[in-house]
Amino acid sequence: MDKNLLGYKGVKPVFLIVGFLTLVQSLSILLLAKSLAEVVSALFAGEPLKEQGATMLLFLLAFLVRHACAMLMSRVSYRFAENTGSSMRRQMMDKLFELGPRLAGDRGTGTLVTIVLEGVTKFRTYLELIIPRMVGMGVTPWLLLVYIYTLDTSSGVILTLTMPIIIVFMILIGMTARKQMDRQLKSYRTLSNHFVDSLRGLETLKFLGRSRSHSESIAAVSDRYRSATMRTLRVAFLSSFAMDFFTMLSVASVAVSLGLRLVNEEMTLVTGLTILILAPEYFLPVRLVGADFHATLDGKEAGEAMKDIIDRETVKAVALEADGNKAVQPLQSGTFGWKPDSVLKLEQIGVQYEADGSSSLAEVSLGVTGAVKIGIIGESGAGKSTLVDILGGFLHPTSGSIVINGNRVSALTDEEWRRQTAYIPQQPYIFSGTLADNVRFYYPEASMEDVASVVEAAGLSKLVSSLPNGLDEMIGGGGRSLSGGQEQRVALARALLSSRPVMLLDEPTAHLDIETEYELKETMLPLFEGKLVFLATHRLHWMMDMDLIIVMQKGKVAEVGTHRELIERKGAYSELIQSQLEGIH
């Protein structure tokens, strides 16, 4: 059983209800077996059928109670599985937004999409099946075994000795199946990420003339997943066959023992028939657990994967004293509000992911005031994206402190700060929906007039006029595909519609050609006015339009100043310019 199962909200009442229904169902099985054996035995003895009406009615009643209990258990488990699955999906989405794009980069977009969509469905199936199966295996066999011992000790001993053999065999098969399932899940995640990456880069592959040759890579990844799936199915089919074989062998042993004693008149027919009817029922819960094990294993794995993300530790922002210790007073409302006269300072900020590893950021200190455009420049691996994650509240620094509006805090991970920031990544996600719905990402209740206004401001008017349905045109998966520049304009329109005072851009034009980048730049620069903008890029031509430039080197701030100041200083910034000029030649 999953160690997290008892930790889900509302699971204990469900276990109590299912446990009570299982007990009633087990008693109905005893009554069913006893009444059926009595009817068959009486008829075999030559008694008239009409005299068995009361016993047959009792059998019918027990039969109906048994299946009514099964139906009620299924409904209770289904309702709990639906509620828990929906809750897990909401928690998962909230945590993904809280952790930001870094998690998607680490885990892979395809993996996360698979967990949120298919994983939740499999997890619901797992919960719906595992609760009645586990309770049934813990109640029904032992109740039936006690009753069988009261009827015949020899049969009880045979059933007692054969059950552990089947359970041990189940454990061995389960260990083998788990290894195969882990391989299949790993292969499936690889396939998901590969598919998403291929879909995103399809236009580039076509442009380079590599789309056909890339199909071989897709076929190889798909074939690995097919092989892993077939190995898992082979184990599942073999284990089901072996389970049925050993169960039938155990029941046959009991039947032979009963038959010999019936021939020797050492046992009555009604007792023998009752035990023979109960023997398969004794093994049935274990067989159901074994049969559903493979159907629920991937659901269990999906639940553990979701739980791992949901329980991922996120350090909340707290108020700090001047010496860096936690303040007695909690954070006040409005601490993270950003206004034209607001001040933000980073003091000795550091980020270190592993205790023995190198620092991604070290001793970063800077200050900004009001609405300014700040460029963050540096080579790959210099710490630009990590700094943007700190500023966006996606990451909690491991050292240092932040001062905002005169309040010293440990991080910008507060929800109030996130509601004021608009994030534009290198590759914005365009979901399947209308163009208007994609623009409404941050502001779902926006009117169509507001959407049209920001679409025009973002330079998408020409695109909208070319679409048959205008703003109602379906884009994204299954709809009209957009170019890289158009996707960035959609992301820009999202940020404008939200009217958020802080904009974070992490390499927004890194994958665009230079002509498209300059065209997009002409649209973006006027829209930065009146906002606090952090633009991380390795393209130096943006820096001349920035009010302040932060030059990053090996996780540290090498220089801070305007374009003119840094040119005159002839330091790290000048070296970057020279290296890019040499790269051109």
N, C-alpha and C positions, 0 to 999 in steps of 0.2 A: 504494500500500500504506500502511496505517496506520503512522505513525511510532512508535506505542506497541507495535506487534505483537511486535517482537523483545525487548521488555522484560518480557513475561509469563513466569512461571516454567515451565520445561520446554519452551519453544517451540523451542529450538535442536535438541534430539534429535528432535523431531517433524519439523523441516525436513530433518534428515539422513535420517531414515527415508523420508519422502515423496520426497525427492530421489533416493534409491536406487531406490525403487519406480517413480518416473517414468522413470528411465534404463532400467530393465528393460522397462517398458511401451513406451518409444520403440523399443527394439531389437526387441521383439516386433511392433510395427507394421511395421517395415522387413521383417522376416521374413515377416510375413503378406502384405504387398503383393507381395513378390518371388515367394513360392510361388504365390499366386493368379494372378499374371500368367503364370507359367510353365505352370500347368495350363491356363489359357484359351488361351494361345498354342499349346500342344502339341495341344490338342483342335481348335483352328482349323486346324492344319496336317494334321489327319487321323490323328494317333496314337491308338492304342486307349486307352480309359478305364482299363483294368486296369493299364496300365503307369504310371499317374499316382498309384498308391496311396501311395507313399512321400512324394511332394510334397504330396498332399492331407492326409496325416497330419501333415506338418510345418505346414501351414496351420492345421489344427485345434488343434495344440499352441500355436501362436503366438496364436491366437484366445483360447484358454483362459487363457494366461498374461496376456494383455492385460487381460482382465476380472477375473482374480484380483488383479492389481496394483491395479486400480481399486477393488475391494472392500476390499482391505487399507488403501489410502490413506484411503478413506471411514471405516473403523473407527478408524484411528489419529487422524484429524482429529476425529471425533465424540467419542472419549474425551477428547482434549485440550480440546475445546470445552466438554464437560460439566464437567470438573474446573475449568477456568478460570472458567466462568460461575458455578459454585457458590462458588468462592473470591472472585470479585468481589462476589457478593451478600453474603457474610459480611463482607467488608471494608467494603462500602457501609453495611450495617446498623450495624457497629461505629462507623464514622465519623459516622453520623447521630446515634447516641446520644452520641458524644463532643462533637459540635458543638452539640447541644441544639436547643431549639425555634426559636432565631433563624434557623437555616438554613431550616427549614420555612416560616417566615414570609417569608423573602426569596425562596426558589425557588417556593413554593406547594406545598401538600400534594398536590394532584392530580399535579403534575409529578413529585414524588419517588415517589409510589406507582406511577406509570406506568413510571418508570425501573427501580424495583426489581422489578416484576412483568413487564411486557411487554418492557422494555428488555433485561433479562437474557436472555430467550428469543431476541430478535432478535440480540443479541450472540453467542449460541451459534451461531446459524445463520450469522452472518458468519464466525466463526472456522472453522466446519466447511467452508465453501465456499472461503474466500479462500486458505487455505494450499495445497491441491492445485492450485487454479487458477493462482496466481502461480508456483508451482514448475513446473507444466506449461508455462506460457507462456515460462518462462526456459530450458527444456531441450528439449522436443520439437520446436518449429519449427526450431531451429538445427541439431539433429542430422539431421532430415529434409532440411533445405536442403543441408547438406554432402553427403549421399548423392546428392541429386538433381543437384548440380553434377558429381559423378563420372560420372553417367549422361548428362547433357545440359546443356551450359552455357547454351544459350538459354532453356530452361525455368527454370533456376536464376536467371537474370537477371530474367525476368518476375516470378517469385515474390518476388525481393529488392526490386524496385521497387514492387510493389503492397502489400507489408506495411506500410511506413511510412505510406502513404496511409490505410490502414484504422486504424492506431494514432492518427494525427493526428485522424482523424474521431472515434475513440472519445474522445479527450481533449476535443474541442470539445463533443461530446454530454454527456460527464461533467460539464463545467463548467456547462452549461445545466441538467442534471438536478440538480446539487448545489444550485443556486439554488432550483429548484422544491422540492427536498426540505427545504431550510431553511425555506421558507415553510410547507410542510406541517407540519413539526415544530413550528414556532412556533404555528401554528393548533391543532395537536393539544394542545400544552401549555395553551393558552388554554381549549380545550374541557374538558380534564381538570380544571383548577382551577375553571372555572365550574361543572362538574358537581358537584364535591365541595362547593363553597360553596352551591350550590342545594340539595343533599341535606341539608346541615347546617341550612340555614335554612328548610327546607320547613314545619316547624311554625309558625314565625314568619310566613311568607308566608300560610299558611292562616288564622292568627289575624287577620291584617290584611286578609284578603280579596283578596290580590294573587297567589295561586298561579296563577290562570288567565292573568292578564296577563303573568306572568313566563315563561310558555311561549313567548311571542313572542321574548323575549331568548334563550332556549335554542335556538329555531329559527334565529335569526340567526347565532348562534355555530356551530351545527351546519352551516348552509349554507356558511359561510366555510370550514370544514374540508372539506366535500364538494367545493367548488370547487378548493381547493388539491390535494386528492387526485386529482381528475380531470385537472388540469393535469400532475401528476406522471406519471400513467398514460399520458397522451397522449404525453409525451416518451419514456417507456419503450417504448411500442409503435412509435412512429416510428423510434426508434434501432435497435430489433431488426430492423425491416424494412430499414432502410438498411444495417445490418451484413450481413445475409444477401444483399442485392442486390449490394453491392460484392464480397463473397466469391465469389458465383456468377459475377460478371463476370470476376474474376481467374482462376478455374478455367476458365471458358469460353475466355479468351485462351490459356491453356496448351493446352487441348484443340484449339483451331483450329490452333495452331502445330504440335502433334504430328500432327494429322490431315493437314496439308499435306505434312509430311515423310514420313509413312507412304505417302501416295499416290505421292510422287516416289521412293519406295524409298531415302530417305536415313536411315532409322531402322528398327530391327527392331521387331516387334510387341511382344515381351516387354518391351523398354525403354520403349516408349510407354505400355503398360498399367501398368507399375510406377509411372511418373511420374504418370499420370492418377489412379491409386489413392491416391498419396501427397499429391497437391495439396490435396484437401479436409482430409486429416489435418494438413497444414501450417497451415491456417487455423483448425482446430477449437479449439485452446487459446485463441486470441484471441477467437473467437466465444463461447466459454463464459464468458470473463471479462466480455465485453460483456453477455451475457445475464444473468449473475448480478450485474452491477454494481448494478442497481436493487434487486435482492432483498437485497443486503448493505449498501447505502448507509445505510439507517436503522439497521441493526445497528452499523455503524461509528460513526454519530453517537451511538448509545446508549452504546457503549463509551467514547467520548471524554467524554461527559457524566458517566459513572460515574467515570472516571479523574480528571476534574477535581475531583470531590467527594472521592475517596479521597486524592488528592495535595494537597488543601487544607491549607495550613500551619496546624498547631496547635502553639502554643508550650507546652512542658511546664513544669510547676512545678519550680523549682530552689531550692536553699537559698541564702540571701543573707547577707552579712556586715552589720554594723550600718550601714556606709556605703552599702549598696545594691549592692555588687559581688558577683559570684557567689562562693559559698563553695567552699573546696577540698574539703570533705567533702560527699558526696552526701546526699540526704534519707534519714533513718533510718526504719525501719519503726515505725509507730505515731505518726508525726508528726501525722497528721491525725485521730487518734482523738478522738472527742468524748465527754467524761464530765461529770458534774455540776459538777466544779470546773474545767473547761477554760475557757480565755480566748482570745478571737478579737479581733484588732485590725486595722483597716484604716488605713494611714498614707499620706496624700497620694495616694490612688488616682486615676488618671486613665485615660480611654479616649478615643482619637482614631482614627477609622477611616481618615481621609485626612490626608495630611501638611499640606495647605493648608486642610482643613476645620475646622469648629468642634468642640470637645470635647463628647462625649456625657456624660462625667463629668469633673470637675476638682477636684483637691485634696480628695477625700472622705476624712475621717478619723472613725473611731468605734470603740468597743470594747464588747464584750458578754462576759458571764461566765455559764456554766452554762445552766440551763433558764429562759429568759425569753421572753416574747412581745414581739416588736418590730414595730411598725407603720411602714410606709414610705408616706408620704402626699405628694401633690403633684398638680399639674395634668398633663394629657396633655403628654408631651414633656419632663417635668421630669427624667427619668433614672431613674425607679423600676424599669422593666423591665431596664435596663442594669445597675443595681446588683444586682438579683436574679440576673442572668446571671453576674455576678462571684461572688456568694455561692454559686451553684450549681455553679461550676466549668465553666460553658459558655463563658466568655469570659476571655481572659488580658488583664489591664490593661496599658496601654502605658507607664504610669509608676506609681511608688509601690511599696509592699511590704505584705505581710500577715504578721502575727505570730500563730501559733497554737501554744498550749501552750509558749510560750517559744521557738519556732523561727521564724526569719524566712524567709519563702518569697516567691517572685515571684507566685504565683497559687494558686488552689484547684482547679486542673485535674487533680490527681492522682486516679487511680482509687480509691484508698482513701477519699478524701473523698466521691466520688460514691456509693460503696456505703453511705454513712451518711445520704444525703439523699433525701428523698421530695419530688417536685415535683408540684404541683397547678396546672395552667394555667387560663386563663380558660375554655377549651373542651377538657376532657379527651377523649382519643380512646377511643371504645368500639369495639373490633374485633369481627368476626363470630365469635361463640363463646358458650359458656354464661355465665351471670352469675357462676358460681363461677370460671371461667377468667379472666374479666375482673378479678375481685378479686385473683386470684393473680398479677397482672402482675409485681410485684417479688419474689414468693416462690412460684415454680411448684410446689414440693414440699409446700406447706402441705396439711394434712389438711382434710377437709370440716368437722370440728368447729371448727377454727380459723377457717375461712371464715365459718361460721354465727355465730361469736362476734363477729367484727368487723362483719359485716353488721348484726347487732342494734345494736352500738354506734354504727354510722353512721346509724341510723334507717331502715334498709331492710327491717325486718321486715314492715311492712304490705305493701310491694310484693311481697316473697317469698311471703307467704301468699296473695296474689291471683293468683300465677302457677300455671298448671296443673302445671308440672314443678318448681316451686320454684327452687332454686339451679341446677338443670340446664336451666332455660329458656334457649333461644337468644335472644341480644340482638344489637344492632349490625346491620350490613348483612345483609339477608335474614331477620332475626329481629325480635323485638319491639322497638319503638322506645321510648326513655325520654325523659322530660322533662328540661329543663336542670337542675333541682334534683336529680333522680334520678341524672343523670350525675355531678354533683359529689359526691354521696354515694358513688357507686361509686369515684370517685377518692380520696375520704377513706378508704374501707374498704381500698383498696390500700395507702395510706400506713400505716394502723394495723396491717395484717397484716405489713408488712415490719419493724415495730418499729424503724424507723430513728430515731435521736435528733434529727435535724434535718429540719424541714419548711419548704419554700419554697412560698409561694402567691402567684401573680401575677394579680391581678384575678380571683379565683375566682368572684365573684358579679356581675361587671360586666354580664352579659347576662340576669340574672334579675330578675323583678319583685320589688318591695320586700317583699311578703308572703312569697314563697318564700325570699328572702334572710334575713329575720328568723327564719324557721323553721329554715333551715339553720344559721344562726348559733348558735341554742340547742343544736344538736347538736355543732357544731364546738368551741366554747369549752372544754367539759370535756375534750375529747380532746387539747387543746393542753398540758395539764398534764404536767410532767416532760420537756418537749421544748424545744429551741431552735427558735422559730418566727419566720420572716420573712414578714410579710403585706404585700404591696404592693397598695394600693387607692386609689381616690379617694372612697370612701364613708366619711365621717367618723364615723359612728356606731360603727364598729369600734374607733376609737382609745381610747374610754373603757375598754375592756377590755384594752388593751395595757399592758405594764409599761414600755415605752419607745417613744417616737415619734420618727421621723426625718422631718423636713420637707424635701423636695427642691424646689429652684427652679433652673431652667436648668442642670441638671447638677451643682449644688453642694448641700451640706448647709446649709440656711438655719438650722435650729434642731434641737436634740435635747433631749428631756426627757419628763416624764410629762404626761398630759393637763392636770392641775391647774397644773403649772409653766408650761406653754406658754400656758395661758389667762391666767395672771397676768402673763406677760411681754408680752402684747399685741403680738406680732410677726407673722411670716408665717403661723403656725398660726391665729391669730385672724382674719387676713385671709381665709384659706380658708373658715373657718366663716361669716364674714360674706358672702362671695361666694355660698356655697351657699344661705344663707338668703334672699339677694336673688333668687337664681334661682328659689326656691320661690314667692316673691311675684310 
